[in-house]
């Protein structure tokens, strides 16, 4: 199908997106919202009968759309609709978290509970924990959502604790980078009987999890962790969402500190 079916705005969005720019980058360039970019892309994909960025790029170069049956075309439209719905849900959740932070007046528990709740919802995870970190004391589970009781009790008994270098938290302490573990029971640290990894897997029932370093001016202040109880590694989209929620947690903590300093 000819790209002449696209409006001028649709053509601008299609070309920018096909070049590899993100929804947010396209939105910034054109002065529109990311949700509007997504809505236009859904229309563009439908008009050009494409289902991926590669097919979009080829269509803009004049290639014919791939042949599809009626069933395949219906499945494509459904997938595009679901993707748009998920994107809008993510944007709405981010907006709600930012609103909670802006009106929290230093109420850190409320904010972090909301951040964890939205993170689990959007990243399709069973439970989440926010760990505080102090170089001299190690880690402490300060906030959690939907954590299994036995694991919660174990962490409460530990209070502040130091971790082994091969655990997810241990790796974060050294590298200050995202740790994405495919299966907690397949790693040597579990087979060696590390107490944190044992508690994570056997008391928490976790199998896949990701840990995001929480940094304030390059200083590690904690870790944002979310867990799945089946072996389902977190993909790039989920990791980006988790990093965003970790960043919002840092903002909330910093805001709470400023609020406390201003108290008479």
Order of alpha helices (4+ residues) and beta strands (2+ residues): alpha-alpha-alpha-alpha-alpha-alpha-beta-beta-alpha-alpha-beta-alpha-alpha-beta-beta-alpha
